[in-house]
Amino acid sequence: MPELWAGTDANKAAHHCTVIDTDATKVLSRRVPNNEPELLELIGDVLSLAQDSPATWAVDLNAGGDALLGFIHGLWFWLSIRAVATVSDG
């Protein structure tokens, strides 16, 4: 049973999601438009690949970003690159 990590770069018009397993092997890479049916399909595909094992999601948003992906999935966290840079500056 695979454990997966899904990273999503969220943008206004479209998102890009890359999923890797615990060996860092890419198992999915997809660009999807920012609409509910396509996002639900992406989420379903990732959960199907996970085969009832954990799938950890990270979403990269810049300054708040789009909420649609979050409302649909409901189980992810995000870090904006700006926040990471601010924290790392000390």
N, C-alpha and C positions, 0 to 999 in steps of 0.2 A: 504494500500500500504506500503510494507516494505521499510525501509531505511537500507542498508547493508554496512558493513565494511569488506573488503577483505584484508587479510594480506598474503603476499607471501614471502616465504623464497627461494630466487633464488640461484641456484647453477649451476655449469658448465654442469652437465649431466641431472639434473632434478630439478623441483621446487615443493614446497609443498604450497598449498593455503588452508587457512581456512577462512570461511565467517561466520560472526555473524550478528544478527539483533540488533535492539536498546535495546532489553532485554538481550543481551549477550547470546542468544541461538545460538548454532552452527547449521547452516543450510546447510553447505557443507564443506567437508574436502577431499582434493584430491591431490595426488602426480602425476605430469605429467612430461613426458620426455621433454627435451629442443628441441622441434621441433614445427614448425609453425602450422601444422594442429591440434595437441593436445592442444596447447596454445589457438588457436582460438576457439576450442570447449569449453575449460574452461571459457574463457571470455564470450562466448555466453551463457553458462549455468548460470553464475553469473548475467549477464544482464537480463536473463529471470526470474530468481528468484526475481530480484529487481522490476519487473513489472512497468517499466517506472519511478521508484523512484530513488533517488540518490544511487549510489554505489561508495563508497570512497575506493580507493586502496592505500595500502602501500606496498612497496617492500623492503625487507632487502637484501642489497648487501654488499659484503665485498670488499672494494677497487676497485670500478668500476664495477666489475661483468660482467655479460653477457648482451648484449644489445638487444637480440632478443625479449624478453618479452616487453621491452619498445617501440621498434619500432612497434610492433604489436598493442599494446594497446594505447600508445600515451597520455594517460590521467592520469598517476599516478605520484606519487612522491616516493622518497626513502630516507632512512637514513641508513647509514652504522652503525653498532654497534660501530665501531672504532670512527666515527665522534661523535656519542652521548656520548661516554666515554670521548672524548677530550673536548667537550663542558661542560660536567658536572664537569670536573676537574677544570674548572674555568678560 
